Every structure is written in structure tokens, then in C-alpha cells.
Amino acid sequence: MKRSGVLLLLPLAVLLSGCDFVVLAPAGDVAAQQRDLLVVSTLLMLLIIVPVMALTVLFAWRYRQSSTTATYTPDWDHSTKLELVIWAAPLLIIICLGALTWLGTHLLDPYRRIDRIEAGQPVTQDHKPLRVDVVALDWKWLFIYPDYGIASVNELAAPVNQPIDFRITSSTVMNSFYIPALAGQIYAMPGMQTKLHAVINRPGTYTGFSANYSGAGFSGMHFAFHGLSDQAFGEWVAQAKRAQATLSREAYLELERPSENEPVRHYASVDPDLWGAILNLCVEPGKMCMNEMMSIDAKGGLGLAGVRNTLPLQYDKLARRGAVFGNDPSYVASICTAEEAAAASRAARDDDDRGWPLRDLSPLRGVGLLAPGAGSRRADAETRSLGLLRFEL
């Protein structure tokens, strides 16, 4: 009899052997708080569910047709005491769940910086956050470390017990950035920036992936997240800096092309303006950035003269860059290049430093990308210098 019972449990053991309980046993404080919220909410609901299920069985047995001990009262229809119990208990549970959820929603807001490393250890000035820019590509992940000037594909690393500030976006379709051991998922959307703040408390290698279906290569869109000691993280950064590759705009456009099951790779240097270009959908040379267009629109647009320039706007990258059965490549042309804007800004600053009169750019103010800056004369000079734009309409 004992052997047969053990044999009956074997299929259940086989099924459970494939389970990963990382959500209930995370390695990051944010994920641990989310786990606690989930467990406490479940226990509070069980305070109602378990008695209801037990009473259902009890009533079905006690008032069965063959019972001779139950009181038969077909005209009974009300009991104040019973009504109080039936309504008061669920109401109290709902109040507790509401308060708990409201507190958890605000304390665990992914946009809110964490205020503790773990229970009993608050964040201090000595805990400098690690900044990581995350780009969801088809079908791979790009991680840029702006403080170190490096980048990696399908590999993420962070020191243990150090806050991590993620800025997240996508190159094409919506994805979901999720490391169960670290924190909850957060969406990655093109042209938008989402944020996530978290911390990893135990060394180890954890799995990260996209939790939002995004096409044919979705099943291979995962990466390894390494929680490292300070020394090991320094070695990881040094290893990335020894790589030969450079993540320029041209290299990014090649990387952005759809591909599946990409191996881990590192970039020793990164274009400092790449993240802004990715976020504003203007990595291609000569293409107007989204924030530039929004600034122009906020000032009333370029008038009828600019209609012909803005009509070809396409949000689908495959159509914009040319596809076999798509439209011809087209996009909104940039008014000026980044180099020209930077050169104009430097020229205005040089004039101001030498004490020369600032150039009169007032005729172009109405169509500049930025409003005249309030405050110092230098700030106003830098702002007005952006009026030196090359209109090609």
C-alpha cells in the first residue's frame, strides 16, 4: 500500500520539478516586497474563502434531504446577526486589502527611487545609483551604461546592494522588461521612456526576458542578469572595455535589424548621444527627432511652407526605410544636423566669453527649436544660437 502511494506521487513530483519559484524566493528587495504583498493579500482573501468553502460543505451535509436532526424552517428569511457577519467580515477584508494595495502601489512605484537596500538598511549618500539604459530590439536586448561608456547585448550586470536606475524604451513594438528575481515587469515602448528602480541583494546569475509577445523571435528574447560583488563588477566592466566594437549610430542601425538568438557581445565605447536619438526615433542621419518636432509644434509649427516636409512621416520603420512590398524610404528631414547646432551654440558661447555683442537672431526666434532662456546671458545666448538653423523645405 505504501509503495503504491509513493508511485502515485511520482507524476506530481515530475510536474513540480519543472517549476521555478523565483517569484516567491527573489534576490532583490523590491521583488521581495512585491512577494510579501502578494502573500499577505492571498492570506487576507483566504480568511473569507476558506470559511465559505468549509461552510458550503457543512450546510450541504447538515441540511441534506435525508437529515432528521436539522430544523426545517421554510418561512425563515432574515437574521440581523447573520447579516452582520456576512457583510462585515468581507467589508473589513476589502478595507484591509485596499489600504495594503494603496500603500504598496505608492511605495513600490517603479518610477520612485528606492529608499532602502533591504530591510533595516536605508539608502544613504554613499549608495551611488548605477544607471542603465535599456533598449528592447527585435529580438534582443541592448544595455547601455552611460557612466562607464560601455554597452552589452543580451547580458546585464550590476553590483550587489547598489541601487539601479533603469531607463527603458523600445526600437519597434511594445515589449516588457522583466527580471523576476529583481523587480516587477515594466513595459518598453517606442518613442517613450519608462523607468524602474531596484536593487539586487544576493550574488548570482538570474534570468531576464520579455513578458510581452513581440513576434517570431520572441522565444529567444532573454538575457542573463549577473549580480556581482564590487570587484567582480569592476572586472566585468574592464572586460567590456577590452572589446573591439564601438556602438556608433551606424553600428546601432545594423544591430537594430531583426535577428534571433543573438550571442552576448560587448561594446567598448558608445556614442554619447545615441540614447537620446533612440528615444526620439532619429538615429538615422538627417532625420528630425521627435522632441524637435514637438518643440516646433509647440511654437505653432513651420506654417504652410513646412507641410510638404512633414507629410511623408511614417511610424513603421520597415516602410520608412524601404521594404520589398512597402513604400519608398521617407522620413521628416532634420532642420539642422547635431553638429551644426553644437557649432552654433559654441560660437555663441565664445562671443559671450569674449565680451562681444551677441548676434541678433531675433528674426529666427519664432521658428527656433527652444524658447529664449530666462536667467543668465549665457543661457540666453545658447538658446538663441539654436536659431542658426538651415531650413530646407
C-alpha positions as CSV (number, residue, x, y, z in Angstrom):
1,M,0.0,0.0,0.0
2,K,2.9,2.4,0.9
3,R,4.6,1.6,-2.4
4,S,1.5,2.3,-4.4
5,G,1.1,5.6,-2.7
6,V,4.7,6.6,-3.5
7,L,4.2,5.6,-7.1
8,L,1.1,7.8,-7.3
9,L,3.0,10.8,-6.1
10,L,5.8,10.3,-8.7
11,P,3.9,12.0,-11.6
12,L,3.2,15.0,-9.3
13,A,6.9,15.3,-8.4
14,V,7.9,15.2,-12.0
15,L,5.5,18.0,-12.8
16,L,6.7,20.2,-9.9
17,S,10.3,19.6,-10.8
18,G,10.0,22.0,-13.7
19,C,8.7,24.8,-11.6
20,D,10.8,27.8,-10.7
21,F,9.6,29.6,-7.6
22,V,11.8,32.6,-8.1
23,V,8.8,35.0,-7.7
24,L,8.3,33.6,-4.2
25,A,12.1,33.5,-3.4
26,P,13.6,36.6,-5.1
27,A,17.1,38.0,-4.7
28,G,16.1,41.7,-4.8
29,D,14.5,43.8,-2.1
30,V,11.8,45.3,-4.4
31,A,10.8,41.8,-5.7
32,A,10.8,40.6,-2.0
33,Q,8.4,43.4,-1.1
34,Q,6.2,42.6,-4.0
35,R,6.3,38.9,-2.9
36,D,5.2,39.9,0.6
37,L,2.3,42.0,-0.8
38,L,1.2,39.0,-2.9
39,V,1.4,36.6,0.1
40,V,-0.4,38.9,2.6
41,S,-3.1,39.7,0.0
42,T,-3.7,36.0,-0.6
43,L,-3.9,35.2,3.1
44,L,-6.4,38.0,3.7
45,M,-8.6,36.7,0.9
46,L,-8.3,33.1,2.3
47,L,-9.8,34.4,5.5
48,I,-13.1,34.6,3.6
49,I,-12.6,31.9,1.0
50,V,-11.7,29.1,3.4
51,P,-14.7,29.6,5.8
52,V,-17.1,29.9,2.9
53,M,-15.8,26.7,1.3
54,A,-16.0,24.9,4.7
55,L,-19.5,26.2,5.4
56,T,-20.7,25.2,2.0
57,V,-19.7,21.6,2.7
58,L,-21.2,21.8,6.2
59,F,-24.5,23.2,5.1
60,A,-24.8,20.7,2.2
61,W,-24.3,17.9,4.7
62,R,-26.3,19.2,7.6
63,Y,-29.4,20.2,5.6
64,R,-29.4,17.3,3.2
65,Q,-32.7,15.7,2.4
66,S,-32.2,12.6,4.5
67,S,-31.2,14.5,7.6
68,T,-33.5,14.1,10.6
69,T,-31.7,16.5,13.0
70,A,-31.8,19.7,11.0
71,T,-34.6,22.2,11.7
72,Y,-36.9,22.7,8.8
73,T,-38.0,26.4,8.6
74,P,-39.3,27.2,5.1
75,D,-40.6,30.6,6.2
76,W,-37.4,31.9,7.7
77,D,-36.0,34.9,5.7
78,H,-33.9,37.2,7.9
79,S,-31.4,37.3,10.7
80,T,-29.7,40.5,11.8
81,K,-26.8,38.8,13.4
82,L,-26.2,36.6,10.4
83,E,-26.4,39.6,8.0
84,L,-23.8,41.5,10.1
85,V,-21.4,38.6,9.9
86,I,-22.0,38.1,6.2
87,W,-21.4,41.7,5.3
88,A,-19.0,42.9,8.0
89,A,-16.3,40.3,7.5
90,P,-15.9,40.8,3.7
91,L,-16.1,44.6,4.2
92,L,-13.2,44.5,6.7
93,I,-11.2,42.4,4.4
94,I,-11.8,44.7,1.5
95,I,-10.7,47.7,3.6
96,C,-7.5,45.9,4.6
97,L,-6.8,44.9,1.0
98,G,-7.5,48.4,-0.2
99,A,-5.2,50.0,2.3
100,L,-2.4,47.5,1.7
101,T,-2.7,47.8,-2.1
102,W,-2.7,51.6,-1.9
103,L,0.4,51.7,0.2
104,G,2.2,49.0,-1.9
105,T,1.3,50.8,-5.1
106,H,2.9,54.0,-4.0
107,L,5.9,52.5,-2.1
108,L,6.7,50.1,-5.0
109,D,6.1,52.6,-7.8
110,P,8.7,51.7,-10.4
111,Y,9.3,55.4,-11.1
112,R,10.1,56.1,-7.4
113,R,13.7,55.8,-6.2
114,I,14.2,53.1,-3.7
115,D,14.7,54.3,-0.1
116,R,16.3,51.1,1.3
117,I,18.8,48.5,0.2
118,E,17.0,45.8,2.3
119,A,15.0,45.7,5.5
120,G,16.8,47.7,8.1
121,Q,19.4,49.2,5.7
122,P,18.3,52.6,4.2
123,V,19.8,54.1,1.2
124,T,22.5,56.7,2.0
125,Q,24.6,59.2,0.1
126,D,27.3,56.5,-0.2
127,H,25.0,54.4,-2.4
128,K,25.5,55.9,-5.8
129,P,22.9,54.5,-8.3
130,L,24.0,52.5,-11.3
131,R,22.4,54.0,-14.4
132,V,21.5,51.6,-17.2
133,D,19.7,52.4,-20.4
134,V,17.6,49.5,-21.8
135,V,16.5,49.2,-25.4
136,A,14.2,46.3,-26.5
137,L,15.2,45.3,-30.0
138,D,13.9,42.6,-32.4
139,W,14.7,40.2,-30.8
140,K,17.4,41.0,-28.3
141,W,18.2,43.4,-25.5
142,L,20.7,46.3,-25.6
143,F,22.0,47.6,-22.3
144,I,24.0,50.9,-22.3
145,Y,26.0,52.1,-19.2
146,P,26.3,55.9,-19.7
147,D,28.5,56.3,-16.6
148,Y,31.1,53.8,-18.0
149,G,30.6,54.4,-21.7
150,I,30.1,50.7,-22.5
151,A,27.2,48.6,-23.8
152,S,26.2,44.9,-24.0
153,V,23.8,42.8,-25.8
154,N,21.8,40.1,-24.0
155,E,23.8,40.5,-20.8
156,L,23.2,42.7,-17.8
157,A,25.4,43.1,-14.7
158,A,25.1,45.1,-11.6
159,P,26.8,45.3,-8.2
160,V,25.1,43.7,-5.2
161,N,23.5,46.1,-2.7
162,Q,23.7,49.1,-5.1
163,P,20.6,50.9,-6.4
164,I,20.0,50.5,-10.1
165,D,18.2,53.2,-12.1
166,F,16.8,51.8,-15.4
167,R,15.6,53.9,-18.3
168,I,13.7,51.7,-20.7
169,T,12.5,52.1,-24.3
170,S,11.9,50.0,-27.4
171,S,13.0,50.4,-31.0
172,T,9.9,49.0,-32.7
173,V,7.0,47.3,-31.0
174,M,6.0,47.2,-27.3
175,N,7.9,44.8,-25.1
176,S,8.1,44.1,-21.4
177,F,11.3,44.2,-19.4
178,Y,11.2,41.6,-16.6
179,I,13.7,40.1,-14.2
180,P,11.6,38.1,-11.7
181,A,14.4,37.9,-9.1
182,L,14.9,41.7,-9.2
183,A,11.6,43.5,-9.6
184,G,8.3,43.5,-11.4
185,Q,7.9,43.9,-15.1
186,I,7.8,47.3,-16.8
187,Y,6.8,48.0,-20.4
188,A,9.2,49.2,-23.1
189,M,7.5,51.3,-25.8
190,P,9.0,53.1,-28.8
191,G,9.2,56.8,-28.5
192,M,8.6,56.6,-24.8
193,Q,10.7,56.3,-21.7
194,T,9.7,54.2,-18.8
195,K,11.7,53.8,-15.5
196,L,12.4,51.1,-13.0
197,H,14.4,51.4,-9.7
198,A,15.6,48.2,-8.0
199,V,18.5,46.6,-6.2
200,I,19.9,43.0,-6.2
201,N,20.9,41.7,-2.7
202,R,22.4,38.3,-3.5
203,P,25.2,37.4,-5.9
204,G,24.1,35.0,-8.7
205,T,23.0,34.7,-12.3
206,Y,19.3,35.3,-12.9
207,T,17.1,35.2,-16.0
208,G,15.6,38.2,-17.7
209,F,13.2,38.2,-20.6
210,S,10.4,39.9,-22.4
211,A,7.0,39.1,-20.9
212,N,5.1,40.6,-23.9
213,Y,4.8,38.7,-27.2
214,S,6.6,40.7,-30.0
215,G,6.9,38.4,-33.0
216,A,8.7,35.4,-34.5
217,G,11.9,35.7,-32.4
218,F,10.1,36.3,-29.1
219,S,11.0,32.9,-27.6
220,G,14.7,33.7,-27.8
221,M,14.4,37.2,-26.4
222,H,16.0,36.5,-23.0
223,F,19.2,37.6,-21.2
224,A,21.4,36.8,-18.2
225,F,21.4,39.2,-15.3
226,H,24.5,38.9,-13.1
227,G,24.5,40.1,-9.5
228,L,28.2,40.7,-8.8
229,S,30.4,41.9,-6.0
230,D,32.0,45.3,-6.5
231,Q,35.3,43.7,-7.5
232,A,33.6,41.3,-9.9
233,F,31.6,44.1,-11.4
234,G,34.8,46.1,-12.0
235,E,36.3,43.1,-13.8
236,W,33.1,42.8,-15.9
237,V,33.4,46.5,-16.9
238,A,37.1,46.1,-17.7
239,Q,36.3,43.1,-19.9
240,A,33.7,45.1,-21.8
241,K,36.2,47.9,-22.3
242,R,38.6,45.4,-23.9
243,A,36.1,44.7,-26.6
244,Q,37.0,45.9,-30.1
245,A,33.5,47.0,-31.1
246,T,32.1,50.6,-30.9
247,L,28.4,51.3,-30.7
248,S,28.1,54.2,-33.1
249,R,24.9,55.2,-34.8
250,E,25.8,53.1,-37.9
251,A,26.6,50.1,-35.7
252,Y,23.2,50.5,-33.9
253,L,21.3,50.6,-37.2
254,E,22.9,47.3,-38.0
255,L,22.2,45.9,-34.6
256,E,18.6,47.1,-34.8
257,R,17.8,44.8,-37.7
258,P,15.6,41.9,-36.7
259,S,17.6,38.8,-35.7
260,E,17.1,35.8,-33.4
261,N,19.1,34.1,-30.7
262,E,21.9,36.7,-30.7
263,P,25.0,35.8,-28.7
264,V,26.3,38.0,-25.9
265,R,28.5,40.8,-27.1
266,H,30.1,43.9,-25.6
267,Y,30.9,47.4,-26.9
268,A,34.0,49.2,-25.5
269,S,32.5,52.7,-26.3
270,V,29.1,54.2,-27.1
271,D,28.1,57.3,-28.9
272,P,27.0,59.6,-26.0
273,D,24.0,60.9,-28.0
274,L,22.8,57.5,-29.0
275,W,20.3,57.0,-26.2
276,G,18.6,60.4,-27.0
277,A,18.5,59.5,-30.7
278,I,17.0,56.1,-30.0
279,L,14.3,57.5,-27.7
280,N,13.4,60.3,-30.2
281,L,13.4,57.9,-33.2
282,C,16.1,59.8,-35.1
283,V,19.2,57.5,-35.2
284,E,19.3,57.9,-39.0
285,P,21.5,60.8,-40.1
286,G,19.4,63.8,-41.2
287,K,16.1,62.6,-39.7
288,M,14.2,65.1,-37.5
289,C,13.9,64.0,-33.8
290,M,10.6,63.6,-32.2
291,N,11.4,66.1,-29.5
292,E,12.5,68.6,-32.1
293,M,9.2,68.2,-33.9
294,M,7.2,68.5,-30.7
295,S,9.1,71.7,-29.9
296,I,8.3,73.2,-33.3
297,D,4.7,72.2,-33.0
298,A,4.6,73.8,-29.5
299,K,5.6,77.1,-31.2
300,G,2.9,76.9,-33.8
301,G,4.7,74.8,-36.4
302,L,6.6,75.9,-39.5
303,G,3.5,77.1,-41.4
304,L,2.4,76.1,-44.8
305,A,5.9,76.1,-46.0
306,G,6.6,73.0,-43.9
307,V,3.6,71.0,-44.9
308,R,5.4,69.2,-47.7
309,N,8.2,68.3,-45.4
310,T,6.0,66.7,-42.7
311,L,3.6,64.8,-44.9
312,P,5.9,61.8,-45.5
313,L,6.0,60.9,-41.8
314,Q,5.8,57.2,-41.4
315,Y,5.8,55.4,-38.0
316,D,6.5,52.0,-39.4
317,K,10.3,51.6,-39.6
318,L,10.2,48.9,-42.3
319,A,8.1,51.1,-44.6
320,R,10.2,54.2,-43.8
321,R,13.5,52.5,-44.6
322,G,12.2,50.6,-47.6
323,A,10.6,47.2,-47.7
324,V,10.1,44.7,-50.5
325,F,6.3,45.4,-50.7
326,G,6.4,48.7,-48.8
327,N,6.6,52.4,-49.6
328,D,9.7,54.1,-50.6
329,P,12.0,55.1,-47.7
330,S,11.0,58.5,-46.4
331,Y,11.1,60.5,-43.2
332,V,10.9,64.1,-41.9
333,A,14.2,65.8,-42.7
334,S,16.0,67.5,-39.9
335,I,16.3,71.3,-40.0
336,C,19.9,71.1,-39.0
337,T,22.4,68.5,-38.0
338,A,23.5,67.9,-34.5
339,E,27.0,69.1,-35.4
340,E,25.6,72.4,-36.8
341,A,23.5,73.1,-33.7
342,A,26.5,72.3,-31.5
343,A,28.8,74.6,-33.5
344,A,26.3,77.4,-33.4
345,S,26.0,77.0,-29.6
346,R,29.8,77.0,-29.2
347,A,30.1,80.1,-31.4
348,A,27.5,82.0,-29.3
349,R,29.3,81.0,-26.0
350,D,32.7,82.1,-27.4
351,D,31.2,85.5,-28.3
352,D,29.8,85.9,-24.9
353,D,33.1,84.9,-23.2
354,R,35.0,87.4,-25.3
355,G,32.5,90.2,-24.3
356,W,31.4,90.6,-28.0
357,P,27.9,91.7,-28.7
358,L,25.6,88.7,-29.1
359,R,24.4,88.2,-32.7
360,D,20.9,89.4,-33.3
361,L,18.9,86.3,-34.1
362,S,15.5,87.8,-33.2
363,P,14.1,87.2,-36.7
364,L,14.6,83.5,-36.3
365,R,13.2,83.2,-32.7
366,G,9.8,82.4,-33.9
367,V,10.9,79.2,-35.6
368,G,13.7,78.2,-33.2
369,L,13.6,74.8,-31.5
370,L,13.7,76.2,-28.0
371,A,12.2,79.2,-26.2
372,P,14.5,82.0,-25.2
373,G,16.1,81.0,-21.9
374,A,15.4,83.0,-18.8
375,G,18.2,83.7,-16.4
376,S,21.9,84.2,-17.4
377,R,23.1,86.0,-20.5
378,R,25.0,82.8,-21.4
379,A,21.9,80.6,-21.2
380,D,20.0,83.1,-23.5
381,A,23.0,83.0,-25.9
382,E,22.9,79.2,-26.1
383,T,19.2,79.2,-26.6
384,R,19.2,81.8,-29.3
385,S,22.1,80.1,-31.0
386,L,19.8,77.3,-32.0
387,G,18.1,79.8,-34.2
388,L,21.0,79.3,-36.7
389,L,19.2,76.6,-38.4
390,R,19.3,75.5,-42.1
391,F,15.8,75.4,-43.5
392,E,15.4,73.1,-46.5
393,L,11.7,72.9,-47.3
